[in-house]
């Protein structure tokens, strides 16, 4: 038994229309991947509006438990904190880079001038 939905097995989205479903079924039949019984079963469910609605209810995600929701919220909060810290690091680096670059050029100029003065004297 597979954990995939009929839509996933067929390779179509949940919003697929009848034409798209029929084309996908034809592809499965021509490739020999599915037998006639499987194709009829899927066709009877996905092309019948009432059966499809009932099937869709069975594959909808179940609500999260409080514990699962809490864990997800913690992960989201950690991710947001990490992104904020990364952003702050980038801003500080850009600031330091611009100031440091100017300071390094100034220091190089001072050293070169000092060496020239030392050579002249």
C-alpha distances in whole Angstrom, upper triangle without the diagonal:
4,7,9,11,12,15,14,12,15,17,19,20,20,24,23,26,25,27,25,21,23,24,21,19,22,21,18,20,23,21,19,15,14,16,18,16,13,16,18,15,15,19,19,18,19,22,23,25,24,21,20,22,20,17,18,19,16,15,18,19,20,24,24,26,30,29,26,29,32,30,29,33,34,32,34,37,37,36,39,41,40,41,44,45,45,46,49,49,50,52,54,54,55,58,59,58,61,64,63,63,67,68,67,69,72,72,72,75,77,76,77,80,81,81,83,86,86,87,89,91
4,5,8,10,12,10,9,12,14,16,17,17,21,21,23,23,25,22,19,21,22,18,18,21,20,16,19,22,19,18,15,14,16,18,17,13,16,18,15,14,18,19,17,18,21,22,24,24,20,19,21,19,16,16,18,15,13,16,17,18,22,22,25,28,27,24,27,30,28,27,30,32,30,31,34,34,33,36,38,37,38,41,42,41,43,46,46,46,49,51,51,52,55,56,55,57,60,60,60,63,65,64,66,68,69,69,71,73,73,74,77,78,78,80,83,83,84,86,88
4,7,10,11,9,9,13,14,16,16,16,19,20,23,23,25,22,20,22,23,19,19,23,21,19,21,24,22,21,17,17,19,21,19,16,18,20,17,15,19,20,17,17,21,22,23,23,20,18,19,18,14,14,16,13,10,13,13,15,18,19,21,25,24,21,23,26,24,23,27,28,26,27,31,31,30,32,35,34,34,38,39,38,40,43,43,43,46,48,48,49,52,53,53,55,57,57,58,61,62,61,63,66,66,67,69,71,71,72,75,76,76,78,81,81,82,84,86
4,7,8,6,6,10,10,12,12,12,16,16,19,20,21,18,16,19,19,16,16,19,18,16,19,21,19,19,15,15,18,19,18,15,16,18,15,13,16,18,15,15,18,20,21,21,18,16,17,17,13,13,15,12,10,12,13,15,19,20,23,26,26,22,24,27,25,24,27,29,27,27,31,31,30,32,35,34,34,37,39,38,39,42,43,43,45,48,47,48,51,52,52,54,57,56,57,60,61,61,62,65,66,66,68,70,70,71,74,75,75,77,80,80,81,83,85
4,5,5,6,8,10,10,10,9,13,13,16,17,19,16,14,17,18,14,14,18,18,15,18,21,20,20,16,15,17,19,17,14,14,16,13,11,14,15,12,11,15,16,17,17,14,12,14,13,10,9,12,10,7,10,12,15,18,20,23,26,26,23,24,28,26,25,28,30,28,28,32,32,31,33,36,36,35,38,40,39,40,44,44,44,46,49,49,49,52,54,53,55,58,58,58,61,63,62,64,67,67,67,70,72,72,73,76,77,77,79,82,82,83,85,87
4,5,5,6,8,9,10,9,12,12,14,14,16,13,10,13,14,11,11,15,15,12,15,18,17,17,14,12,15,15,14,11,11,12,10,7,10,12,9,8,12,14,15,16,13,10,13,13,9,10,13,11,10,13,15,18,21,23,26,30,30,27,28,31,30,28,31,33,31,31,35,36,34,36,39,39,38,41,43,42,43,46,47,46,49,51,51,52,55,56,55,57,60,60,60,63,65,65,66,69,70,70,72,74,74,75,78,79,80,81,84,84,85,87,89
4,5,5,6,5,6,6,9,8,11,12,14,11,9,12,13,10,11,14,14,13,16,18,17,18,15,14,17,17,17,13,13,14,13,9,11,13,11,9,12,14,15,16,14,11,13,14,11,10,13,13,10,12,15,18,21,23,26,30,30,27,27,31,30,27,30,32,30,30,34,34,32,34,37,37,36,39,41,40,41,44,45,44,46,49,49,49,52,54,53,55,58,58,58,61,62,62,63,66,67,67,69,72,72,73,75,77,77,79,81,82,82,85,87
4,5,5,6,7,8,12,11,14,15,16,13,11,14,14,11,12,16,14,13,16,18,17,17,14,14,17,18,18,14,14,17,15,12,14,16,14,12,16,18,18,20,17,14,16,17,13,13,16,14,11,13,15,18,21,23,26,29,29,25,26,29,28,26,29,31,28,28,32,32,30,32,35,35,34,37,39,38,39,42,42,42,44,47,46,47,50,51,50,52,55,55,55,58,60,60,61,64,65,64,67,69,69,70,73,74,74,76,78,79,80,82,84
4,6,8,10,11,14,13,16,16,17,14,11,14,14,10,10,13,12,10,13,15,14,14,11,10,13,15,15,11,11,14,13,10,13,15,14,12,15,18,19,20,18,15,18,18,14,14,17,16,13,16,17,21,24,25,28,31,31,28,29,32,31,29,32,34,31,31,35,35,33,36,39,38,37,40,42,41,42,45,46,45,47,50,49,50,53,54,53,55,58,58,58,61,63,62,64,67,67,67,69,72,72,72,75,77,77,78,81,82,82,84,87
4,6,9,10,13,11,13,13,13,10,8,10,10,6,7,10,9,8,11,13,12,13,10,10,13,14,14,11,10,13,12,9,11,14,12,11,13,16,17,19,17,14,17,18,15,15,18,17,15,17,19,23,26,27,31,34,34,31,31,35,33,31,34,36,33,33,37,37,35,37,40,39,38,42,44,42,43,47,47,46,48,51,50,51,54,55,54,56,59,59,59,62,64,63,64,67,68,68,70,73,73,73,76,78,78,79,82,83,83,85,87
4,7,10,12,10,13,14,13,10,9,12,10,7,9,12,10,10,13,15,14,15,13,13,16,17,18,15,13,16,16,12,14,17,15,13,15,18,19,21,19,16,19,20,17,16,19,19,16,18,19,23,26,27,30,33,33,30,30,33,32,29,32,34,31,31,35,35,33,35,38,37,36,39,41,39,40,43,44,42,45,48,47,47,50,52,51,52,56,56,55,58,60,60,61,64,65,64,67,69,69,70,72,74,74,75,78,79,79,82,84
4,7,8,6,9,11,11,7,7,10,10,7,10,13,12,12,15,17,16,18,16,15,18,19,19,16,14,17,16,12,13,16,14,11,13,16,17,19,17,14,16,18,15,14,17,18,15,16,18,22,24,26,30,33,33,29,30,33,32,29,31,34,31,31,34,35,32,34,37,37,35,38,41,39,39,43,44,42,45,48,47,47,50,52,51,52,55,56,55,58,60,60,61,64,65,65,67,69,70,70,73,74,75,76,79,80,80,82,84
4,5,5,9,12,12,9,9,13,13,11,13,16,16,16,19,20,20,22,19,19,22,22,22,19,17,19,18,14,15,17,15,12,14,16,16,18,17,13,14,17,14,12,15,16,13,14,16,19,22,24,27,30,30,27,27,30,29,26,29,31,29,28,31,32,30,31,35,34,33,36,38,37,37,41,41,40,42,45,45,45,48,50,49,50,54,54,54,57,59,58,59,62,63,63,65,68,68,69,71,73,73,75,77,78,79,81,83
4,6,9,11,13,11,10,14,15,13,15,18,18,17,20,22,22,23,21,20,22,22,22,18,17,18,17,13,14,16,13,10,12,14,13,15,14,10,11,13,11,8,12,13,10,11,13,17,19,22,25,28,29,26,25,29,28,26,28,31,29,28,31,33,30,32,35,35,34,36,39,38,38,42,43,42,44,47,47,47,49,51,51,52,55,56,56,58,60,60,62,64,65,66,68,70,70,71,74,75,76,77,80,81,81,83,85
4,6,10,12,10,10,14,15,14,16,18,19,19,22,23,24,25,23,22,24,24,24,21,19,20,19,15,15,17,14,11,12,14,12,15,15,11,12,15,13,11,14,16,14,13,16,20,22,24,28,30,31,28,27,31,31,28,29,32,31,29,33,34,32,33,36,36,35,37,40,39,39,42,44,42,44,47,47,47,50,52,51,52,55,56,56,59,61,61,62,64,66,66,68,70,71,72,74,76,76,77,80,81,82,84,86
4,7,8,6,6,10,11,10,12,15,15,16,18,20,21,22,20,19,22,21,21,19,16,17,17,13,13,15,13,9,10,13,12,15,15,11,13,16,14,13,16,17,15,16,19,22,25,27,31,33,34,31,31,34,34,31,33,35,33,32,36,37,34,35,39,39,37,40,42,41,41,45,46,44,46,49,49,49,52,54,53,54,57,58,58,60,62,62,63,66,67,67,69,72,72,73,75,77,77,79,81,82,83,85,87
4,6,5,6,9,10,11,12,14,16,17,18,20,21,23,22,20,22,21,21,19,16,17,17,14,12,14,13,9,9,11,11,14,15,12,13,17,15,14,18,19,18,19,22,25,27,30,34,36,38,34,34,37,37,34,36,39,37,35,39,40,38,39,42,42,40,43,46,44,44,48,49,47,49,53,52,52,55,57,56,57,60,61,61,63,65,65,66,69,70,70,72,75,75,76,78,80,80,82,84,85,86,88,90
4,6,5,6,9,10,10,12,14,15,16,18,20,21,20,18,20,18,19,17,14,14,15,12,9,11,11,8,6,9,10,14,14,11,14,17,15,15,19,20,19,20,24,27,29,32,36,39,40,37,36,40,40,37,39,42,40,39,42,44,41,42,46,45,44,47,49,48,48,51,52,51,53,56,56,55,58,60,59,60,64,64,64,66,69,69,69,72,74,74,75,78,79,79,81,83,84,85,87,88,89,91,93
4,5,5,6,9,10,11,12,14,15,16,18,20,20,18,20,18,20,18,15,15,17,14,11,14,14,11,10,13,14,18,17,15,18,20,19,18,22,23,22,23,26,30,32,35,38,41,42,39,38,42,41,38,41,43,41,40,44,45,42,43,47,46,44,47,50,48,48,52,52,51,53,56,55,55,58,60,59,60,63,64,63,66,68,68,69,71,73,73,74,77,78,78,80,82,82,83,86,87,88,90,92
4,5,5,6,9,10,11,12,14,15,17,18,18,17,19,18,20,17,14,16,17,13,12,15,14,11,11,14,15,18,18,15,17,20,18,17,21,22,20,21,24,27,30,32,36,39,40,36,36,39,39,35,38,40,38,37,41,42,39,40,44,43,41,44,46,45,45,48,49,48,50,53,52,52,55,57,56,57,60,61,60,63,65,65,65,68,70,69,71,74,74,75,77,79,79,80,83,84,84,86,89
4,5,5,6,9,10,11,12,14,15,17,15,14,16,15,16,14,11,12,13,9,8,11,11,8,8,12,13,16,15,12,15,17,15,15,19,19,18,19,22,26,29,31,34,37,38,35,35,38,38,35,37,40,38,37,41,42,39,40,44,43,42,45,47,46,46,50,50,49,51,54,54,53,57,58,57,59,62,62,62,65,67,66,67,70,72,71,73,76,76,76,79,81,81,82,85,86,86,88,91
4,5,5,6,9,10,10,12,14,15,15,13,15,13,15,13,10,11,13,10,8,11,12,10,9,12,14,18,16,14,18,20,18,18,22,22,21,23,26,29,32,35,38,41,42,38,39,42,41,39,41,44,41,41,44,45,43,44,48,47,45,48,51,49,49,53,54,52,54,58,57,57,60,62,60,62,65,65,65,68,70,69,70,73,74,74,76,79,79,79,82,84,84,85,88,89,89,91,93
4,5,5,6,9,10,10,12,14,14,14,15,15,17,15,12,14,15,13,11,15,15,13,12,16,18,21,20,17,21,23,20,20,24,24,23,25,27,31,33,36,39,42,43,39,39,43,42,39,41,44,41,40,44,45,42,43,47,46,44,48,50,48,48,52,52,51,53,56,55,55,58,60,58,60,63,63,63,65,68,67,68,71,72,72,73,76,76,77,79,81,81,82,85,86,86,88,91
4,5,5,6,9,10,11,12,11,11,14,14,15,13,10,13,14,11,10,14,14,12,12,16,18,21,19,16,20,21,18,18,22,22,20,22,24,28,31,33,36,39,40,36,36,40,39,36,39,41,38,38,41,42,39,41,44,43,42,45,47,45,46,50,50,49,51,54,53,53,56,58,57,58,61,62,61,64,66,65,66,69,70,70,72,75,75,75,78,79,79,81,83,84,84,87,89
4,5,5,6,9,10,11,10,9,10,10,12,10,6,9,11,8,8,12,12,11,11,15,17,20,17,16,19,20,18,18,22,21,20,23,25,28,32,34,37,40,41,37,38,41,40,38,40,43,40,40,44,44,42,44,47,46,45,48,50,48,49,53,53,52,54,57,56,56,60,61,60,61,65,65,64,67,69,69,70,73,74,73,75,78,78,78,81,83,83,84,87,88,88,90,93
4,5,5,6,8,10,10,10,11,10,13,12,9,11,14,12,11,14,16,14,14,17,20,23,21,19,23,24,21,22,26,25,24,26,29,32,35,37,41,44,44,41,41,45,43,41,44,46,43,43,47,47,45,46,50,49,47,51,53,51,51,55,55,54,56,59,58,58,61,63,61,63,66,66,66,68,71,70,71,74,75,74,76,79,79,79,82,84,84,85,88,89,89,91,93
4,5,5,6,8,9,9,12,12,15,13,10,14,16,13,13,17,18,16,16,20,22,25,23,21,24,25,22,23,26,26,24,26,28,32,35,37,40,43,43,39,40,43,42,39,42,44,41,41,45,45,42,44,48,46,45,48,50,48,49,52,53,51,54,56,55,55,59,60,59,60,64,63,63,66,68,67,68,71,72,71,73,76,76,76,79,81,80,82,85,85,85,88,90
4,6,5,6,5,6,8,10,12,10,8,12,13,11,12,15,16,15,16,19,22,24,21,19,23,24,21,21,25,24,22,25,27,30,33,35,38,41,41,38,39,42,40,38,41,43,40,40,44,44,42,44,47,46,45,48,50,48,49,53,53,51,54,57,56,56,59,61,59,61,64,64,63,67,69,68,69,72,73,72,74,77,77,77,80,82,81,83,85,86,86,89,91
4,5,5,6,6,7,7,10,9,7,10,13,12,12,15,17,16,16,20,22,25,22,21,24,25,22,23,27,26,24,27,30,33,36,38,41,44,44,41,42,45,44,42,45,47,44,44,48,48,46,48,51,50,49,52,54,52,53,56,56,55,58,61,59,60,63,64,63,65,68,68,67,70,72,71,72,75,76,76,78,81,80,80,83,85,85,86,89,90,90,92,94
4,5,8,9,10,11,14,13,11,14,17,15,15,19,20,19,19,23,25,28,25,24,28,28,26,27,30,29,27,30,32,36,39,40,43,47,47,43,44,47,46,43,46,48,46,45,49,49,47,49,52,50,49,53,54,52,53,57,57,55,58,61,59,59,63,64,63,64,68,67,67,70,72,71,71,75,76,75,77,80,79,79,82,84,84,85,88,89,88,91,93
4,5,8,10,12,15,13,12,16,17,16,17,20,21,20,21,24,27,29,26,25,28,29,26,27,30,29,27,30,31,34,38,39,42,45,45,41,43,46,44,41,45,46,43,43,47,47,45,47,50,48,47,51,52,50,51,55,54,53,56,58,57,57,61,62,60,62,65,65,64,67,69,68,69,72,73,72,75,77,77,77,80,82,81,82,86,86,86,88,91
4,5,7,9,12,11,11,14,16,15,16,19,20,20,21,24,27,29,26,24,28,28,25,26,30,28,26,29,31,34,38,39,42,45,45,41,43,46,44,42,45,47,44,45,48,48,46,48,51,50,49,53,54,52,53,57,56,55,58,61,59,60,63,64,63,65,68,68,67,70,72,71,72,75,76,75,77,80,79,80,83,84,84,85,88,89,89,91,94
4,7,10,12,10,10,14,14,13,15,18,19,18,20,23,25,27,24,22,26,26,22,24,27,25,23,26,28,31,34,35,38,41,41,38,39,42,40,38,42,43,41,41,45,45,42,45,48,46,46,49,51,49,50,54,53,52,55,58,56,57,60,61,60,62,65,65,64,67,69,68,69,73,73,72,75,77,77,77,80,82,81,83,86,86,86,89,91
4,7,8,6,7,10,11,10,12,15,16,16,17,20,23,24,21,20,23,23,20,22,25,23,21,25,27,29,33,34,37,41,40,37,39,42,40,38,42,43,41,41,45,45,43,46,49,47,47,50,52,50,51,55,55,54,57,59,58,59,62,63,62,64,67,67,66,70,71,70,72,75,75,75,77,80,80,80,83,84,84,86,89,89,89,92,94
4,5,5,6,9,10,11,12,14,16,17,18,20,23,24,21,21,24,24,21,23,26,24,23,27,29,31,35,37,39,43,43,40,41,45,43,41,45,46,44,45,48,49,47,49,52,51,50,54,55,54,55,58,58,58,60,63,62,62,66,67,66,68,71,71,70,73,75,74,75,79,79,79,81,84,83,84,87,88,88,89,92,93,93,95,98
4,6,5,6,9,10,10,12,14,15,16,18,21,22,19,19,23,23,20,23,26,24,24,27,30,32,36,38,40,44,44,41,43,46,45,43,46,48,46,46,50,50,48,51,54,53,52,55,57,56,57,60,61,60,62,65,64,64,68,69,68,70,73,73,72,75,77,76,78,81,81,81,83,86,86,86,89,91,90,92,95,95,95,98,100
4,5,5,6,9,10,11,13,14,15,17,20,21,17,18,21,21,18,21,23,22,22,25,28,30,34,36,38,42,42,39,41,44,43,41,45,47,45,45,49,49,48,50,53,52,52,55,57,55,57,60,60,60,62,65,64,65,68,69,68,70,73,73,73,76,78,77,78,81,82,82,84,87,86,87,90,91,91,93,96,96,96,99,101
4,5,5,6,8,10,11,12,14,16,19,19,16,16,19,19,16,18,21,19,19,22,25,27,30,32,35,39,39,36,37,41,40,38,41,43,41,41,45,46,44,46,49,48,48,51,53,52,53,56,57,56,58,61,60,61,64,65,64,66,69,69,69,72,74,73,75,78,78,78,80,83,83,83,86,88,87,89,92,92,93,95,97
4,5,5,6,8,10,10,11,14,17,18,15,15,19,19,16,18,21,20,19,23,25,28,31,34,36,40,40,37,38,42,41,39,42,44,42,42,46,46,44,46,49,49,48,51,53,52,53,56,56,56,58,61,60,60,64,65,64,66,69,69,69,72,74,73,74,77,78,78,80,82,82,83,86,87,87,89,91,92,92,95,97
4,6,5,6,9,10,10,12,15,16,13,14,18,17,15,18,21,20,20,23,26,28,32,34,37,41,41,38,39,43,42,40,43,46,44,44,47,48,46,48,52,51,50,53,55,54,55,58,59,58,61,63,63,63,66,68,67,69,72,72,72,75,76,76,77,80,81,81,83,85,85,86,89,90,90,92,95,95,96,98,100
4,5,5,6,9,10,11,14,15,11,12,15,14,12,15,18,16,17,20,23,25,29,31,34,37,38,35,36,40,39,37,40,43,41,41,45,46,44,46,49,49,48,51,53,52,53,57,57,56,59,62,61,62,65,66,65,67,70,70,70,73,75,75,76,79,80,80,82,84,84,85,88,89,89,91,93,94,95,97,99
4,5,5,6,8,10,13,14,10,10,13,13,11,13,16,15,15,18,21,23,27,29,32,35,36,33,34,38,37,35,38,40,38,38,42,43,41,43,46,46,45,48,50,49,50,53,54,53,55,58,58,58,61,63,62,64,67,67,67,70,72,71,72,75,76,76,78,81,81,82,84,86,86,87,90,91,91,94,96
4,5,5,6,8,11,13,10,10,14,14,12,14,17,17,17,20,23,26,29,32,35,38,39,36,37,40,40,37,40,43,41,40,44,45,43,45,48,48,47,50,52,51,51,55,56,55,57,60,60,60,63,64,64,65,68,69,68,71,73,73,74,77,78,78,80,82,83,83,86,87,87,89,92,92,93,95,97
4,6,6,6,10,10,8,9,12,12,11,14,16,16,17,20,23,25,29,31,34,38,39,36,37,40,40,38,41,43,42,41,45,46,45,46,50,49,48,51,54,53,53,57,58,57,59,62,62,62,65,67,66,67,70,71,71,74,76,75,76,79,80,80,82,85,85,86,88,90,90,92,94,95,96,98,100
4,6,6,8,8,5,5,9,9,7,10,13,12,13,16,19,21,25,28,30,34,35,32,33,37,36,34,37,40,38,38,41,43,41,43,46,46,45,48,50,50,50,53,54,54,56,59,59,59,62,64,63,65,68,68,68,71,73,72,74,77,78,78,80,82,82,83,86,87,88,89,92,92,93,95,97
4,6,7,9,7,5,9,10,8,9,13,13,13,15,19,21,24,27,30,34,35,32,32,36,36,33,36,39,37,36,40,41,39,41,44,44,43,46,48,47,48,51,52,51,53,56,56,56,59,61,60,62,65,65,65,68,70,70,71,74,75,75,77,79,80,80,83,85,85,86,89,90,90,93,95
4,6,9,8,7,10,12,11,12,15,16,17,18,22,25,28,31,34,37,38,35,35,39,39,36,39,42,40,39,43,44,42,44,47,47,46,48,51,50,50,54,55,54,56,59,59,58,61,63,63,64,67,68,67,70,72,72,73,76,77,77,79,82,82,83,85,87,87,89,91,92,93,95,97
4,6,5,6,9,10,10,12,14,15,16,18,22,24,27,30,33,36,38,35,35,39,39,37,39,42,41,40,44,45,44,45,48,48,47,50,52,52,52,55,56,56,57,60,60,60,63,65,65,66,69,70,70,72,74,74,75,78,79,79,81,84,84,85,87,89,90,91,93,94,95,97,99
4,6,5,6,9,10,10,13,15,16,17,20,22,25,28,31,34,36,34,33,37,38,35,37,40,39,38,41,43,42,42,46,46,45,48,50,50,50,53,55,54,55,58,59,59,61,63,63,64,67,68,68,70,73,73,74,76,78,78,80,82,83,84,86,88,88,90,92,93,94,96,98
4,5,5,6,9,10,11,13,15,16,20,21,24,27,30,33,35,33,32,36,37,35,37,40,39,38,41,43,42,43,46,47,46,48,51,51,51,54,56,55,56,59,60,60,62,65,64,66,68,69,70,72,74,74,76,78,79,80,82,84,85,85,88,89,90,91,94,95,96,98,100
4,5,5,6,9,10,11,13,15,18,20,23,26,29,32,34,31,32,35,36,34,36,39,38,37,41,43,41,42,46,46,45,48,50,50,50,54,55,54,56,59,59,60,62,64,64,65,68,69,69,72,74,74,75,78,79,79,81,83,84,85,87,89,89,91,93,94,95,97,99
4,5,5,6,9,10,11,12,16,18,21,24,27,31,32,29,30,33,33,31,33,36,35,35,38,40,38,39,43,43,42,45,47,47,47,50,52,51,53,56,56,56,59,61,60,62,65,65,65,68,70,70,71,74,75,75,77,80,80,81,83,85,85,87,89,90,91,93,95
4,5,5,6,9,10,11,15,16,19,22,25,28,30,28,27,31,32,30,32,35,34,33,36,38,37,38,41,42,41,43,46,46,46,49,50,50,52,54,55,55,58,60,60,61,64,64,65,67,69,69,71,73,74,75,77,79,80,81,83,84,85,87,89,90,91,93,95
4,5,5,7,9,10,14,15,18,21,24,27,29,27,27,31,31,29,32,35,34,33,37,39,38,39,42,43,42,44,47,47,47,50,52,51,53,56,56,57,59,61,61,63,65,66,66,69,71,71,72,75,76,76,79,81,81,82,85,86,87,88,90,91,92,94,96
4,5,5,7,9,13,14,18,21,23,27,28,26,26,30,30,28,30,33,32,32,35,37,36,37,40,41,40,43,45,45,45,49,50,49,51,54,54,55,57,59,59,61,63,64,64,67,69,69,70,73,74,74,76,79,79,80,82,84,84,86,88,89,90,92,94
4,5,5,6,10,12,15,18,21,25,26,23,24,27,27,25,28,31,30,29,32,34,33,34,37,38,37,39,42,42,42,45,47,46,48,51,51,52,54,56,56,57,60,61,61,64,65,66,67,70,71,71,73,75,76,77,79,81,81,83,85,86,87,89,91
4,6,5,9,10,13,16,19,22,24,22,22,26,26,24,26,29,29,28,32,33,32,34,37,38,37,39,42,42,42,45,47,47,48,51,52,52,55,56,57,58,61,61,62,65,66,66,68,70,71,72,74,76,77,78,80,81,82,84,86,87,88,90,92
4,6,8,9,13,16,18,22,23,21,21,25,25,24,26,29,28,28,32,33,32,34,37,37,37,40,42,42,43,46,47,47,49,51,52,53,55,57,57,59,61,62,62,65,66,67,68,71,72,72,74,76,77,78,80,82,82,84,86,87,88,90,92
4,6,9,12,15,18,21,22,19,20,24,23,21,24,27,26,26,29,31,29,31,34,34,34,37,39,39,40,43,44,44,46,48,49,49,52,54,53,55,58,58,59,62,63,63,65,67,68,69,71,73,73,74,77,78,79,81,83,83,84,87,88
4,6,9,12,15,18,20,17,17,21,21,19,21,24,24,23,26,28,27,28,32,32,32,34,37,37,37,40,42,42,43,46,46,47,50,51,51,53,56,56,57,59,61,61,63,65,66,67,69,71,71,73,75,76,77,79,81,82,83,85,87
4,6,9,12,15,16,13,14,17,17,16,18,21,20,20,23,25,24,25,28,29,29,31,34,34,35,37,39,39,41,43,44,45,47,49,49,51,53,54,54,57,58,59,61,63,64,64,67,68,69,70,73,74,74,76,78,79,80,83,84
4,6,9,12,14,12,12,16,16,15,17,20,20,20,23,25,25,26,29,30,30,32,34,35,36,38,40,40,42,44,45,46,48,50,50,52,54,55,56,59,60,60,62,64,65,66,68,70,70,72,74,75,76,78,80,80,82,84,85
4,7,9,11,10,9,13,14,13,15,18,18,18,21,23,23,24,26,28,28,30,32,33,34,36,38,39,40,42,43,44,46,48,49,51,52,53,54,57,58,58,61,63,63,64,67,68,69,70,73,73,74,77,78,79,80,83,84
4,6,8,6,6,9,10,10,12,14,15,15,18,20,20,21,24,25,26,27,30,30,32,34,35,36,38,40,41,42,44,45,46,48,50,51,52,55,55,56,58,60,61,62,64,66,66,68,70,71,72,74,76,76,78,80,81
4,5,5,6,9,10,11,12,14,16,17,18,20,21,23,24,26,27,29,30,32,33,35,36,38,39,41,42,44,45,47,48,50,51,52,53,56,57,57,60,61,62,63,65,67,67,69,71,72,73,75,77,77,79,81,82
4,6,5,6,9,10,10,12,14,15,16,18,20,21,22,24,26,27,28,30,31,33,35,36,37,39,40,42,43,45,46,48,49,50,52,54,55,55,58,60,60,61,64,65,65,67,70,70,71,74,75,75,77,80,80
4,5,5,6,9,10,11,13,14,15,17,18,20,21,23,24,26,27,29,30,32,33,35,36,38,39,41,42,43,45,47,48,48,50,53,53,54,56,58,58,60,62,63,63,66,68,68,69,72,73,73,75,78,79
4,5,5,6,9,10,11,12,14,15,17,18,20,21,23,24,26,27,29,30,32,33,35,36,37,39,41,42,43,45,47,47,49,51,52,52,55,57,57,58,61,62,62,64,66,67,68,70,72,72,74,76,77
4,5,5,6,9,10,11,12,14,15,16,18,20,21,22,24,26,27,29,30,32,33,35,36,38,39,41,42,44,45,46,47,50,51,51,54,55,56,57,60,61,61,63,65,66,67,69,71,71,73,75,76
4,5,5,6,9,10,10,12,14,15,16,18,20,21,23,24,26,27,29,30,32,33,35,36,38,39,40,42,44,44,46,48,49,50,52,54,54,55,58,59,59,62,64,64,65,68,69,69,71,74,74
4,5,5,6,9,10,11,12,14,15,17,18,20,21,23,24,26,27,29,30,32,33,35,36,37,39,41,42,42,44,47,47,48,50,52,52,53,56,57,57,59,62,62,63,66,67,67,69,72,73
4,5,5,6,9,10,11,12,14,15,16,18,20,21,23,24,26,27,29,30,31,33,35,36,37,39,41,41,43,45,46,46,49,51,51,52,55,56,56,58,61,61,62,65,66,67,68,71,72
4,5,5,6,9,10,10,12,14,15,16,18,20,21,23,24,26,27,29,30,32,33,35,36,38,39,40,41,44,45,45,48,49,50,51,54,55,55,57,59,60,61,63,65,66,67,69,70
4,5,5,6,9,10,10,12,14,15,16,18,20,21,22,24,26,27,28,30,32,33,34,36,38,38,40,42,43,43,46,48,48,49,52,53,53,55,57,58,59,61,63,63,65,67,68
4,5,5,6,9,10,10,12,14,15,16,18,20,21,22,24,26,27,29,30,31,32,35,36,36,38,41,41,42,44,46,46,47,50,51,52,54,56,56,57,60,61,62,63,66,67
4,5,5,6,9,10,10,12,14,15,16,18,20,21,23,24,26,27,29,30,31,33,35,35,37,39,40,41,43,45,45,47,49,50,51,53,55,56,57,59,61,61,63,65,66
4,5,5,6,9,10,11,12,14,15,17,18,20,21,23,24,26,27,29,30,32,33,34,36,38,39,39,42,43,44,45,48,49,49,51,53,54,55,58,59,60,61,64,65
4,5,5,6,9,10,11,12,14,15,16,18,20,21,22,24,26,27,28,30,32,32,34,36,37,37,40,42,42,43,46,47,47,49,51,52,53,55,57,57,59,61,62
4,5,5,6,9,10,10,12,14,15,16,18,20,21,23,24,26,26,29,30,31,32,35,36,36,38,40,41,42,44,46,46,48,50,51,52,54,56,56,58,60,61
4,5,5,6,9,10,11,12,14,15,17,18,20,21,23,24,25,27,29,30,31,34,34,35,37,39,40,41,43,45,45,47,49,50,51,53,55,56,57,59,61
4,5,5,6,9,10,11,12,14,15,17,18,20,21,22,24,26,27,28,30,32,32,33,36,37,38,39,42,43,43,45,47,48,49,52,53,53,55,57,58
4,5,5,6,9,10,11,12,14,15,16,18,20,21,22,24,26,26,28,30,31,31,34,36,36,37,40,41,41,43,45,46,47,49,51,51,53,55,56
4,5,5,6,9,10,11,12,14,15,17,18,20,21,23,25,25,26,29,30,30,33,35,35,36,39,40,41,42,45,45,47,49,50,51,53,55,56
4,5,5,6,9,10,11,12,14,16,17,18,20,21,23,24,25,28,28,29,32,33,34,36,38,39,40,42,43,44,46,48,49,50,52,54,55
4,5,5,6,9,10,11,12,14,15,16,18,20,21,22,24,26,26,27,30,31,31,33,35,36,37,39,41,42,43,45,47,47,49,51,52
4,5,5,6,9,10,10,12,14,15,16,18,20,20,22,24,25,26,28,30,30,31,34,35,36,38,40,40,42,44,45,46,48,50,51
4,5,5,6,9,10,11,12,14,15,17,19,19,21,23,24,25,27,29,30,31,33,35,36,37,39,40,41,43,45,46,48,49,51
4,5,5,6,9,10,11,12,14,16,17,18,20,22,22,23,26,27,28,30,32,33,34,36,37,38,40,42,43,44,46,48,49
4,5,5,6,9,10,10,12,14,15,15,17,20,20,21,24,25,26,27,29,30,31,33,35,36,37,39,41,41,43,45,46
4,5,5,6,9,10,10,12,14,15,16,18,20,20,22,24,25,26,28,30,31,32,34,35,36,38,40,41,43,44,46
4,5,5,6,9,10,11,12,14,15,17,18,20,21,23,24,26,27,29,30,32,33,34,36,38,39,40,42,44,45
4,5,5,6,8,10,11,12,14,16,16,17,20,21,22,24,25,26,28,30,31,32,34,36,37,38,40,42,43
4,5,5,6,8,10,10,11,14,15,15,18,19,20,21,24,25,26,27,29,30,32,34,35,36,38,40,41
4,6,5,6,9,10,10,12,14,15,17,18,20,21,23,24,26,27,29,30,31,33,35,36,37,39,41
4,5,5,6,8,10,11,12,14,16,17,18,20,22,23,24,26,27,29,30,32,33,35,36,38,39
4,5,5,5,8,10,10,11,14,15,16,18,19,20,22,24,25,26,28,30,31,32,34,35,37
4,6,5,6,8,10,10,12,14,15,16,18,20,21,22,24,25,27,28,30,31,33,34,36
4,6,5,6,9,10,11,13,14,16,17,19,20,22,23,25,26,27,29,30,32,33,35
4,5,5,6,9,10,11,12,14,16,17,18,20,21,22,24,26,27,28,30,32,33
4,5,5,6,9,10,10,12,14,15,16,18,20,21,22,24,25,27,28,30,31
4,5,5,6,9,10,11,12,14,15,17,18,20,21,23,24,26,27,29,30
4,6,5,6,9,10,11,12,14,15,17,18,20,21,22,24,26,27,29
4,5,5,6,9,10,10,12,14,15,16,18,20,21,22,24,26,27
4,5,5,6,9,10,11,12,14,15,16,18,20,21,22,24,26
4,5,5,6,9,10,11,12,14,15,16,18,20,21,23,24
4,5,5,6,9,10,11,12,14,15,16,18,20,21,22
4,5,5,6,9,10,10,12,14,15,16,18,20,21
4,5,5,6,9,10,11,12,14,15,16,18,20
4,6,5,6,8,10,11,12,14,15,16,18
4,6,5,6,9,10,10,12,14,15,16
4,5,5,6,9,10,10,12,14,15
4,5,5,6,9,10,11,12,14
4,5,5,6,8,10,11,12
4,5,5,6,9,10,11
4,5,5,6,9,10
4,5,5,6,9
4,5,5,6
4,6,5
4,6
4
